[in-house]
Amino acid sequence: MNRYQTLADDIKQQILSNTWRSGEKIPSVRKASQNYAVSAATVLQAYQLLESEGWLVAKPQSGYFVTPRMDRVEVAEQPTIRPAYNDELYEFLQVNMKADTAFGSALPDPSLFPFDSLTRHLASAGRKMSSQSIIQDMPPGNEDLRRLIAQRYLNQGVNVTADDIVITSGAMEGLNLSLQVSTSPQETIAIEAPAFYGALQAAKRLQLSVVPVAIEPLNGIDLVALEKAFQQGARASWLMPNFQNPTGTTLTDTEKQKLVELANHYDVTLIEDDVYSELYFGDDKPKPLKFWDTEDRVLTCGSFSKSLCPGYRIGWVVNGQYSKQLQKQQLISTLSGSSPVQQGIAHYLQFESYDNHLRKLRKLMQQRQQEYLTYIRETFPPQCTVNDPHGGYFLWLQLAKNIDSYELYEHLQKNGVSIGYGRLFSSQQQYQHCIRLNVSFAFEPEIRMALNQISKWLSKKEIT
């Protein structure tokens, strides 16, 4: 490759990484010649190449400027070297942070939440804080907040007290702590398949072996396979019984009860990821596994991140048996959650109607889900099947068997669109033909345009 081509490629990467943005002027030929230690002729050749490909535009008497993305010529795709899972997941999360249309994001649309009201309560609670609050709110966490969370469980028939609850920095910390106190390295755990990628990552980090247990939107969890995993020595199981991520599946009460009975019989700890349970569309909130837990072997992890305040990082674990161990593990890892935030959320729960907010939130999420479902069923190829969950904000799409959803992900990424591609949710490189879509965002023209991009790409691939 000639020197001017190498320089042109370097500048393309700078533009793709937003070092130079659309409309910005790049260094003059003379300045670039000094910066890159090449001749002015080499710089000029590189700039002219980039201009011919639509990356730059020359303006008389002014210099060269970056063009909008739509003006650029797409270069031939290079073979992709797929990174290790840790790096791949990090890359995926970074892409979602930058995407214009983040179907791949795990977080709901931020505009759905009462940030102004929360800010007022946070300020009000802050003014009332004593100098001892920081000490008092160390693990297990703010007493008022734990008591208010316990009340919500009691209203659902789950017999817990504030002493059974440990406040964590988001549900993810609670889930990780639960896994740490209930397992040891090299042990085996059972995890749903497909699974939330955070569960797979946590198991990998703690050097645990994963036994996948199938879960499907229509058929629920494979209890026969789960029992076999328990029989073969699985010490714990990480499960999401309500509006599972990514499939949206909710287990029936019969399945939940049977699952807990199996855990009792084989002495297995159940780690329940229950962060979506407030986002139900029917009349009744689905029960957690903890409802059937008579031996205190279920560690139920919840959070306000999906229902009230993304970014505040307030979660919890409900379990009396492991409470002290959870607190010890938290103290030596993250110390504690934020005291002001804990008090601010407690203040909100005491003086605002959280349930009124939830009713409005559920109604809007259900409406948006139906808009997405209608559009997908009308415009996507017939080989595409989509689930119809009764809560949450994810849709799990199964595409034609010949589709590699990672290729679709890469194609969309160039246009500022992200999706959750299938193999992220597998410990065994499965679900290549599946995608997860976040459908919490308002169904506006840019959403339709992004869905249309997906539909066209799928149609073209199925024809070929």
N, C-alpha and C positions, 0 to 999 in steps of 0.2 A: 504494500500500500504506500502510495506517495505521501510525502510530508504534508502537503496541503489537504489530502483526504483525511489523514489522521487528525489534523487540526480541525477540519470541518466536523468530524465525528465527536471530538471533544466539546465543541461548541453546541452541537445537538444535545449532548448529555446535559450540558449546563442549562439549556432551555427546558428540557424535559424535567429537570429537577427544580425548576422555577428560580434558578439563580438569575436568569434573565426572563422577564415576563413579557407577555404580549404588549407591544407598543413601546417597550423600552429600547433606548439606543445602546448598542454594544460599543466597545472601545473602537476608536478610529484605527485605520490601517497602520498608521505610524505607532500608536500606542500598543496595539496588539503585537506588532513586530518586536517592540521592546519587551513586552510581557512574556512572549513565548520564545524569544531568542531565535527568530527566523527572519528571513528577508521580507520586505514589504511585498514583493511579488508573490511569495508563498501565501501571505495573509490574503492578498487580493484574490488569488485563485480560490482559496477556501471560501471567502465571502461570496464570490460569484457562483460557486457550486451550491452553496446554501440558498442563494437567491433563486437559482434555477429549480431547486426542489421545493421552494415555497416557504423556507424557514426564515428568510430575511427579505427585506425590501429596501432598496437603495433610494434615498431621497436627495435630490440635487442640493448641493451646498450644505447638507446636514449630516450625512453619513448613513449607516446601516441600522435598521430597526427590526425587532422581532415581530413576525406576523402572527395573526390569530391562528389557532390550531387547525381550523377548517381549511386554511389555504395551503397546508403542507402536503407534499406527496408522501404517501405511505411507502416506507422501504420494505423490501422483502423480509419476511420473518426469519430469524435465525433459529436453529434448533435449540430447544430449551433444555438447560441442565437443571433438573429439579433439585432444590436444596434439601438438606436434612430437615426433619419435621420441626425442630425448634426454630430454625432459621425461616422455614416456610411459613410457620404460623406468625412469626414476628413480621415478616414481609406482608402477609395478608392483613394483619391488624393495622400496619402503617398505611397500606393502600386505602383501607376504609376511612381512616382519619382524613385523607386528602380528597376522597371521591366527592364529586358534585352530587351524584345520586347513589347513596350508600345502601343499596339492597343487601349488601353483605354484612352490615353492622349488626351487632348483637344488642345495641341499645335502642330504645324507642325514640321517636321524634321528640326532641326536647321541648317543642312548643306545646306539648300536651300537658305540661306540668305547671303548678302555681308558683313560679319562682318569686314573683313579687311578694306574695303572701308569706312564703317561706323565709324570704329575706327579712321581712318585718319581724317575724317570730324569732329568728336567729338574733336580730339586734336587741329585741326585748329581753330575751333570755340572757344575752350577754351582759346587759345592764344589771341584771339581778344576780349574776354569778358572784360567789364568794371566793376569797383567796384560797380556800380549801377545796374548791370544786375539782381542780386538776387531780388531786389525790383521791377524792371521793369517787371520781368517775373512772378510776383505774379498773382493770378486770375484777369483777364480771361486768362492770359498766354502770351507767347512770341508773339509779334505783327507780326513779319515776318512769323512765323509758322502758325498763324491763317490766315494770308493773303494768303499764299500758299495753304492751305487747302480750303479756300473759292474759289480760282481760279479753283480748281479741280471740285468743285460742279457747278460752273458757266459754265464750259465746258460741263457739262451734262444737262444743262438747269434748274438747281435749283438756284433760285435767292436768294443768301445769301451774306452777307458781313462778314468781319473779326470781326465786333462787335457782330455778331450773334453766335460766336463760343467761347466756354470755353474749355481750355485745361485741361485734367484730367490725373490722374495717371492710365492710361490704361482705356479701355472701361468699365471694370467692375465698376470702381469708377463712371464713367459717368452715367452708368445705375442705380446704387444705388442712386446717387444724384438726378437723374431724378425722381425716384420713391418717394424719400423723399419729394421733393418740390411739387409733384402733388397729393399726397395722405395723409391721416391721419390714425392713428391706428384704427383698427376695420372696416375700409372700405373694399369694395370688388374690386378686379381687375380680369380681364380676361387674361388668359395666355394659349398659345397653349398647346396641348396635343398630342404627347409627347412634353416635354419642356426642354430647357437647364436647368440643375440642379441649375445653379447660379441664375436663375430667381426665382425658387421655394424657394431657401435658402433666397434670399433677401426679398421675401414676408413674409416668416415665421419670419425673424428677425424683420421686421417692424410691425408685428402683423396684417397682412392683410389677408382677406379671399380670397381664390383663386377659381375662376370658370374656369374649364378646357374647352377649345374649340378645337375640333378635327382638326388635320391637317394631311394630307396624301400625300405621294409622287405623286400619280396620280391625286387625286381629289382636291388638294389644301386645303384651310381652309373652315370650315363649317360656312358660312356667316349667315345662319339662326340661328345657335346656338350663334354666336357672337352677333347678333342683340338682341336676347333674353336676353343675359347677360347684354347688355346695357340698355334694357328696365327695367330690374330688379334692376338697380342701380349701376352697375359697374362704378367706377369713372375713371378708367384708364385701359389700356391694354398694356401688354408687348408682342411685336411681333418681329419675325425675318423673314421678307418677302423674303430675298434672301439667298438661300442655307442654309435653316434652320438647326440648330443643335438640334436634332440628325438626322432628316430624309433626309436632303439635299433638301427639297422642296423649289421651288421658285414660288411665286405667279405670276399670269399673271397681265399685266397692268390693265385689266378690274377688277380683284379682288382687286388690290391695290386701284384703284380709288373708287370703291364701299366701301371699308373699311374706307377710309378717309371720304367719304360722310356720312356713318353711324355715325362716330365719331362726325362730325359736327352737325348732326341732334340731337343726344342724349347728346351733350356737354361732350364728353369723351376725355381725354388726351391720346394720343398714344405715347408710348415709343418704339422707333424703334431701335432694335439691328441690326446694319448693318455692322458687322465686317468682313464678308466674301465676300462682294460685288465685291472686286477687283479680286477675284479668279474665274472669269467666263471663260468658255471654248469656247464660241461662238464669234461672231464678235462684238457684242454690249454689253456694260455693262448694267446690269439690273438697272432700276431706283429705287431710294428709295421712300418710302411713302411721303417724304418731297416734291417730285416733284409735288404732287397734293394738297399740303397743302396751302390753301388760307387763313386760319384763325390762322396760327402759333400755332396749337395745337399739332403738331408732334415734339417730342424731338428726333432727330436722333443722335445716338451714334456710333462713328467710332473709329478705332484704327489702328496703324501700326503693332500690334503684330502678326497678321496672314499673313501679306504681305511683311513686310520689316525687322522688328527688334524685335523678341520675347525677352522679358527680359528688354527692354528699358522702358516699361510701359508708353507709350505716347498714350493717347486717347483724345477724345473730344466729346462735345455735341453741336449740332446745334439747336438753338432756341433763338429768340429775346425776346419773352414774359417772359420767365423764367430765362433769363440770370443773372439778379441781384440776384435772389434767389439762383441760382446754385452757384454763386461766394461766397455768404455769407455762404452757407452750407459747401462749400469746405474749406473756411477759418477757420471755427470752428471745422472741422474734421481733414483734412490732411494738412491744410495750403495751399500747392501748390505742383505742380509737380516739378521735378528736373529742375532747370534753365540751367545747362550745357547740359543736354540731349535734352531739347527743342531746344537750339541753335544748337546743333550738327545735329539734324534731319533737321532743317531748312536749315543749310549749305549744307547738302546732297541734299535736294530737289532743291536747287538753282544751284548747280554745277555738279550734276550727272543726268543721265537719269533714273529717277524712272520708267517711262513707259517702257523703254527697259528692265529693271530688271523684271518688271511685265510680259512682254510678254514671257520671258524665263521661269519664274516661272510657269505661267499658262500652257505652253506647257508641261513642265516636270510633273506637277501635273496631267494633263489629261492623259499622257502616263502611269503614275504609276497607276492611277485609273483603266484604262483599263486592265492592267496586273493583278491586284487583281480580277477584275470582271470576267475575263476569267478563272482564276484558281478556284475561288469560284464556278462558274457555272459548271465547269468540275468535281470538286471533292467533293463538299458538297452534302448531301442527297437531293433528289428531292423535299422533303417537304419544303426545305429552299427557301425563295424568297428574292431577294435583289433589292434595288432600283438602278436607273442609273442616278444620278444627273448630271446636266450640269455645275457644278462648285463646289468649296470647296474641302474638303478632307475627308469627312465622308461617310461611307456606312451604311445603316440601314437594318439589316437582320431580317426577321421574320421567326422564326423556327417552328418546329412542336408544336402543342398546349400543348403537355405533357411536354415540356422542361422547366426547371427552369434555366434561364440564370445565376442566382446567384450561383447555384451549378457548372455550367461551369466555372464561374469566379474563384471560390475557387479552382477547379481542376487545372486550368491553372496557378494560382498564385504560386503553388508549384514548377512549372517549369520555373518561371521567365517571364511569359507571362501575360499581363493584357488585359482586354476588358472592354467596357462600358456596363454593364448589364442593362436590361430593366427598372427595377423599379426605378432606379436613376432618370429617366426622367418623373416621375409621382408624382402627389400629392395624388394619391389614390391607390398606390400599383399596378398599371397596367403595361402592357407590359412585364410581367414575361418571355415571350417566345421570346423576342427580344434582339438584341445586336447592339451596335454601334462600328464600327471599324474605326480607323484612318489609312488611306491608303496613307499618304504622304511620307512614308519611302521607300527607294529604294528596289525593289523587288529582294532581295538577298536570298541565300540558307536558312539563319536562319528565314526569313519571311515565306518561303514555309514550313519549318519544323513546325513553330508555327501554320500556317493555317491548316496543316495536322493534328496537335494535335486536333484542334477544330473539324475538319471533322470526325475524328475517334471517338471522344467522342460523337458527335451527332448521328453518325450511330449506335453506341452501345446502346445509350439511346432509339433510335427509335425502335430498335429490341426488347428491353425488355419492 
